[in-house]
Amino acid sequence: MTAHENAAAKRISKQFSSIFADTDLESWLREQGIDTVTLVGYMTNNCVIASAAAAEPLGFAVVVISDATGAIDLANDAGAALARAVHETLMVLLHSNWAAVPTPHSGPQHLVQARG
């Protein structure tokens, strides 16, 4: 079991928002025959959206687990938005363009949606 876990796991150190930028993740995923990536973590408005957008032209399907991602309150010269609003808005955007975003009640059959 440990050998299988090691073959199916990869640790990446990155400098940019997207997990694909200047890393060997794309080639590793292809070598493993993996065509879908699941994104979790912080922050929805940075690494999650950048990685989801970067996956599209590479041909990877994306699943974002909403309950396992999050955002922070944002404020700058353009305005302000509470973390919950940022997160919920980006989940809608991701689900409409780049990723399947299953709800807690959708079950495993909804983890991958067809691209349209």
N, C-alpha and C positions, 0 to 999 in steps of 0.2 A: 504494500500500500504506500509506503514512503517513497519508493521509486516512482510510482505513478504520480504522486503529489508533486515531487520535484520536477518531473517532466511537464506537468501542467501548470507550473508556477514560474513567474519571472519577476524579478525585482528590477525596477527602473528608477534611475535618478534623472531628473529632468530640470531644465533651466527655464522652459517656456510653459505657457498655459496648457497647450495641447500635449498630451502624452505621446503623440506621434512626432513632434518637432525635434529634430536632431537626436532621435533615439533609434534603436534597432527593433522597436516593437513590431512595426509592420512586417518585417521579414520574419521575425520569430513567430508571429501569429500565422503567417502563411505556411511556414515550415511545419507547424503543428496542425494544420488543416482547420484552423479556427476562423469562422467567418462572422462571428457576432461577439461584440464586446459589451460588457455590463459595466456601467459607470456608477460609482458611489463616492461619497466624500464631499469635502468642502473645497471650493465654493461653487455653487451652481452658476453664479454669474462670472466665473473665471474659468477654472480648469474643466468643469463638466461641459459647459457649452462649447468651449474651444475644442475639446477632444471629440465631442459629438459632431461638430461641423467638419473637423478634419477627417473624420472617419468616412464621411459620405463619398468624396471623390476617390478614396482608396477602395471603395466597394464593400466596406464592412457594415453590417447591420448593427444598430446600437439599441441597447436597453438602458434606461435610466431609472433607478429605483428611487422614487421621490422621497420615500420615508427614510432613505439612507443618504440623502444629500441635503444641503442647506445653504443659506446665504446669510449675509450680514446686512444691517442697516447701511444704506448708502446716502451720502450727502456730498455734493460738490457744487460748482458754479451753475450747473444745469438744473439743479433741484435736489430733491430728497425722496427716498423711498424706503419704507420699512422692509426688513428682511423677509417677512412673510409674503408681502406683495411682490418683491423681487423674485422669490422662489416660485410662487404660484404662477406668475406671469411667464417665467422661463420654462416651467414644466409644460404649459400650454403651447408655447412656441416650439419647444423641442418635440412635443408629440405631433405637432402639425407639420413638421418639416424633416427632422433628422432622427427621431428615436421613438421607440415604443416606450411609453411611460405607464406601466401597469398600476392599477389601483390596488389597495390591499385586498379587495374582494374580487379581483378579476381572475385570479388563479393562474396556473402555469401555462395554460393554453394561450394566454394573451401576452406572453413575454416577448414574442417576436411578431411584429406586424409586417405586412407586405408593404413594400415601397410603392408609392404611386406617383 
